[in-house]
């Protein structure tokens, strides 16, 4: 019997076979836990993380509901603003094996609204 996490890891590996980030078009990968939401831009050619934003960042300290959809929207908007200020406009979205609804969809929609293209 497979656990929930093992199933997500299988989906993640299957997705990562097709998705690859470069310096010009990095991979935007997400991770969600019960309490937090994280997003990062990764250059897979060099193996570097270009940008990282989390619901645990200083600007979100003391705010409630950062584990919910509203928190994912704030994290997505902040990541897009930082990426655009760093000169990154287009990305490849990696949902990390999570279903594209709820917090993951809200994160992606917020990043698109701020100007990221994927």
C-alpha positions as CSV (number, residue, x, y, z in Angstrom):
1,X,0.0,0.0,0.0
2,X,1.4,3.4,-1.0
3,X,1.2,6.4,1.2
4,X,0.1,9.9,0.1
5,X,3.7,11.2,0.1
6,X,5.0,8.3,-2.0
7,X,2.3,9.0,-4.6
8,X,3.2,12.6,-4.7
9,X,6.9,11.8,-5.1
10,X,6.1,9.5,-8.0
11,X,4.1,12.3,-9.7
12,X,6.9,14.7,-9.0
13,X,9.5,12.5,-10.7
14,X,7.2,12.1,-13.7
15,X,6.7,15.8,-14.0
16,X,10.5,16.6,-13.6
17,X,11.3,14.4,-16.6
18,X,9.6,16.9,-18.8
19,X,10.3,20.2,-17.1
20,X,13.7,21.8,-17.1
21,X,14.8,25.3,-16.0
22,X,17.5,27.5,-17.6
23,X,19.0,30.8,-16.7
24,X,16.7,32.6,-19.2
25,X,13.6,30.6,-18.2
26,X,14.0,29.1,-14.7
27,X,11.8,26.5,-13.1
28,X,9.2,27.9,-10.7
29,X,8.7,25.1,-8.2
30,X,6.3,25.1,-5.3
31,X,6.0,23.2,-2.0
32,X,3.2,23.3,0.4
33,X,3.0,21.9,3.9
34,X,0.2,22.1,6.4
35,X,1.5,25.3,7.8
36,X,3.6,27.0,5.1
37,X,3.9,27.6,1.4
38,X,7.1,28.0,-0.5
39,X,8.1,29.0,-4.0
40,X,11.6,29.1,-5.7
41,X,13.1,29.8,-9.0
42,X,15.8,27.2,-10.0
43,X,18.3,27.1,-12.8
44,X,18.7,23.4,-13.5
45,X,21.7,23.9,-15.8
46,X,23.9,25.1,-12.9
47,X,21.8,23.7,-10.1
48,X,21.4,27.1,-8.4
49,X,18.4,28.6,-6.7
50,X,17.9,32.0,-8.1
51,X,15.1,33.2,-5.8
52,X,13.3,31.8,-2.8
53,X,10.1,33.1,-1.1
54,X,8.3,31.5,1.8
55,X,5.4,32.2,4.0
56,X,7.9,32.3,6.8
57,X,9.6,35.4,5.4
58,X,10.0,38.5,7.6
59,X,7.3,40.6,5.8
60,X,4.7,37.9,6.7
61,X,5.6,37.6,10.3
62,X,2.6,37.9,12.6
63,X,0.1,37.6,9.8
64,X,-2.6,34.9,10.2
65,X,-3.8,32.4,7.6
66,X,-0.4,32.1,5.8
67,X,-1.1,28.3,5.4
68,X,-4.3,29.0,3.5
69,X,-5.2,30.2,0.0
70,X,-4.7,33.9,1.0
71,X,-1.2,33.1,2.1
72,X,-0.3,31.4,-1.1
73,X,-1.6,34.5,-3.0
74,X,0.7,36.7,-1.0
75,X,3.7,34.5,-1.5
76,X,3.0,34.2,-5.3
77,X,2.7,38.0,-5.6
78,X,5.9,38.6,-3.7
79,X,7.9,36.0,-5.7
80,X,6.7,37.6,-9.0
81,X,7.7,41.1,-7.9
82,X,11.1,39.9,-6.9
83,X,11.6,38.0,-10.1
84,X,10.6,40.9,-12.3
85,X,12.9,43.2,-10.4
86,X,15.7,40.7,-11.0
87,X,15.0,40.6,-14.7
88,X,13.2,37.3,-14.9
89,X,9.9,37.5,-16.9
90,X,9.3,33.9,-18.2
91,X,9.4,30.7,-16.1
92,X,8.4,27.1,-16.3
93,X,5.9,26.1,-13.7
94,X,6.6,23.0,-11.6
95,X,3.7,22.0,-9.4
96,X,5.8,19.5,-7.5
97,X,3.4,16.6,-7.7
98,X,0.6,18.6,-6.1
99,X,-2.8,18.9,-7.8
100,X,-3.3,22.2,-9.7
101,X,-6.1,23.6,-7.6
102,X,-6.5,25.4,-4.3
103,X,-3.3,26.9,-2.9
104,X,-1.2,25.9,-5.9
105,X,-3.6,27.5,-8.4
106,X,-3.9,30.6,-6.3
107,X,-0.1,30.9,-6.1
108,X,0.2,30.6,-9.9
109,X,-2.7,33.0,-10.6
110,X,-1.1,35.6,-8.3
111,X,2.2,35.3,-10.0
112,X,0.6,35.7,-13.4
113,X,-1.3,38.8,-12.3
114,X,1.9,40.4,-11.2
115,X,3.5,39.8,-14.6
116,X,5.2,36.5,-14.7
117,X,4.7,34.5,-17.9
118,X,4.3,30.7,-17.9
